[in-house]
Amino acid sequence: MARYTGPTTRISRRFGTFLLGSGKAFERRSYPPGVHGPKMRRKLSEYAVGLNEKQKLRYIYGLLERQFRRVFEIAKRERGVTGERFLQLLETRLDSTVYLLGLAKSRAAARQFVNHGHIRVNGHKVDIASYNVLPGDEIEVKNSPASRQLGTRCLEENRIRNVPGWLTMNAETFKATVVRLPTRDEMEQNINEQLIVEFYSRF
């Protein structure tokens, strides 16, 4: 299955909470999409609840099922709480980090920013969106007119967005540092990761 490229607000309406797209559009029509959307009030099974939670998180980070499952398997093998480690691996992807730094208006735009070679990590070009940053890593926008111009515009457009505490950003030098790994309260709050762990444990 290819990555979803349809109307993003439709995804938020499907799950009944703002995930992607226009917040104002979601507020206008907060019921599920489709002809019968306003009338849909059915009770979901445990399987469906877990599936929905998994799909919500997958859409937030814009991953295919195979990529998403691979990250989960890595988290399961590592020490610590599986659900929290899973979220950390998703949040510290390079495209997600670039988005959180305000260098892109969405994670999809951040993925493109990385793939086009505008980002360097510890002085080296990294154009792999799934690359996981670690504490101590230095992230910077490539020192070229095109990259810096794009970075300036993005930072200006996203200046009201707060950079999370596990990252530091110097807008003047276009450099950021990963101070530490994010804690649970610094990551996605609309997700119950335990439901995802239980969902995958069925297989």
C-alpha positions, 0 to 999 in steps of 0.5 A, a space after each residue: 500500500 502506498 503512502 496516503 496522499 488524499 485529503 488530510 482533514 479527512 483523516 482527523 474526521 475519521 478518528 474524531 480528533 485533530 491529527 492532520 489537515 486544517 484544524 478549522 475544517 475539522 472544527 466545522 465538520 468533526 463527525 466522520 467522513 462519508 454520507 453516513 458520517 453524522 449518524 455513525 455512533 457504533 461501539 467498537 470492539 477491542 481489536 478495532 480500538 487497538 487498530 484505530 490507535 495504531 492507525 492514528 499514530 501511523 498517520 501522524 508520522 506518515 509511515 507505511 505499515 511495514 516501516 511502522 511495524 519495523 520500528 515497533 519490533 526494534 522498540 520491543 527488543 530494546 530495554 525499557 517500556 516498549 510503548 514509550 521507547 516506540 514513541 521515542 524512536 518515532 519522535 527522534 526520526 530526523 524528519 520528525 526532529 526537523 519538523 519539531 525544530 520549526 524547519 517545516 510546517 508538517 512532517 511530510 514537508 520535513 521528510 522532503 526537506 531532509 530527502 532533498 539534502 538540506 540537512 547535516 548531522 554532525 557535519 555530514 549530509 544525511 538525506 535519510 528521513 528515518 535516521 534516528 538522532 541521538 543525544 549530543 547530535 548537532 543538526 544544521 541546515 546546509 550552508 548554501 543560499 538555497 537551503 538557508 533561504 528555505 530554512 529562514 522562511 520556514 522558521 519565520 512561518 513556524 515561529 509561534 511553535 515551541 521547540 521541545 525541551 529535549 532540543 535546542 535551536 539557534 535560529 541565527 546559525 541554523 544549528 540545533 542540538 539533541 540534548 537528551 531523549 524525549 520524555 513521555 510527556 513531551 511526545 504525542 499526547 493523543 495516543 495511548 501507546 499501550 493499546 498499540 503494544 497490545 494490538 501487535 501482541 495479538 500476532 
